[in-house]
């Protein structure tokens, strides 16, 4: 299947979702959603009616190369170009600015809009065969990256110096150097490297673990913490080698890893294996959280699970064009796994003074169960 053939399938899925929500059309403006329906990114608005073809209202770039492209300067021009105006419309109301939403609605003569953001995230959470093939390819490159990591470490490095070498290797392997994250103030570059006490530093980001970062302007991940003997290093660098992501975390040791770190790490692997053995299409996401917690409680590791000073209340999340897609494995989740869902599962532990332990893999929900897509060594790997 080609990308163009897959784009037709994606458009039909979105149109079905618009119809089921009771709307005439949706207008999209964010890069992940425009890419999902076109295979490119432009500045402007994608107008998709419940029937018929999309119209692309483009600000930039010129000569975008799409059929039914109309070049505009302001959103109010959209209404003038439509042969039939919608009676109601869906907008990305939790992402677009209030001003942009008001201008779009005023131009169409409408008072309110439905929520296209949640609808699109729901549609995108079920991957097409074409997207799954991309994720599989991405996983293979992600594996090659992790296999190269021991050769990139030098004794005496800080976490930031180590991460710079990791980022260089990622770019050599084809990383695009950035990944999209859903939500306000969620900008991050290529991932994080955590060691020592920095692993338990709280962060404002809605990620599993934090870190102070190299600057208060971007307070996440490596901070210049020295990688000392007896410490472990968690490498949580995104697999952004294709438009669709894989999410993997692995742990490396400088010297001999302490017993508590090895125990926590082995428990993380046990939790992932238990999920892999029991989960299937229809499994409630809340059950995956409870299953993980039951093992954590049995091993008396609650104080370290998913952080210390600030503990995350999820153990997994969907991945795709964005690093944090639905479903989310939380104790109160109402979501269930479905065939075609791709998700990351990351039971992690933070050991004060030592670092973060545990693994993260990317999985696919199939007709026959759960398939692990990221087949990479899971035990703690010795660096020096």
Secondary structure, DSSP 8 states (H G I E B T S, - for coil): --HHHHHHHHHHHHHHHHHHHT-SEEEE-SHHHHHHHHSS--EEEEEEESSS--EEEEEESSS---TTEEE-SSTTHHHHH-SS--SS-EE-TTTS-HHHHHHHHHHHT-S--EEHHHHHHHHHTB--HHHHHHHHHHHHHHHHHHHHGGGG--TT-BHHHHHHHHHHHHHHTT--S--B--STT---SSEEEEEGGGGG---SSSSS-----SBTTB-SS--S-B--TTEEEEEEE-B-SSSS-B--BEEEEESS--HHHHHHHHHHHHHHHHHHHH--TT-BHHHHHHHHHHHHHHTT-GGGBT-SSS--SEEEEE-SSBSSEEEEEETT---B--TTBEEEE--EEEETTTEEEE-BEEEEEETTEEEE------S-EE--
